[in-house]
Amino acid sequence: MDSRVEVSESSLAAGAGSPWPEGIVWCVRPPAGAQGRRALALNLVFVLSLILVGLAVVGVFIEIPFVSNYAFWVAIAAYIMLAGTHK
């Protein structure tokens, strides 16, 4: 994993109120690809939760072996998946 430390000119000037000695301010940023992977994971969970809710709604009207018996709980599981992905 590539972890780089970047120090910018503006962050050096803003270091007056920091507990570090003046002129030593570290701005640590995650690698560029990390944000894209997180967004992809959030979208994947969102799509899976939508599929589960869709199955729960369809399972109320059409017999789907496991889903029809537990349609309410399948919808609750989809909501928990969705709520767990938000900050």
KASULQUI-V756415 format. One record per residue. SS is DSSP state (A for helix, B for strand, O for the rest). PSI is psi in whole degrees, 0 to 359 (999 if undefined). Layout:
BEGIN
SS_PSI / SS_PSI
END
This chain:
BEGIN
O_134 / O_113 / O_115 / O_151 / B_124 / B_136 / O_121 / O_162 / A_319 / A_327 / A_331 / A_323 / A_332 / O_6 / A_12 / A_325 / A_7 / O_157 / O_349 / O_157 / O_150 / O_135 / O_353 / O_96 / O_126 / O_127 / B_105 / B_126 / O_144 / O_159 / O_152 / A_325 / A_345 / A_322 / A_324 / A_320 / A_321 / A_319 / A_321 / A_319 / A_320 / A_319 / A_323 / A_315 / A_321 / A_315 / A_319 / A_321 / A_323 / A_321 / A_318 / A_318 / A_319 / A_318 / A_322 / A_317 / A_316 / A_325 / A_340 / A_324 / A_332 / O_141 / O_111 / O_125 / O_301 / O_321 / O_322 / O_324 / O_330 / O_41 / A_319 / A_315 / A_330 / A_319 / A_322 / A_319 / A_320 / A_321 / A_319 / A_320 / A_315 / A_316 / A_331 / A_345 / O_347 / O_152 / O_999
END
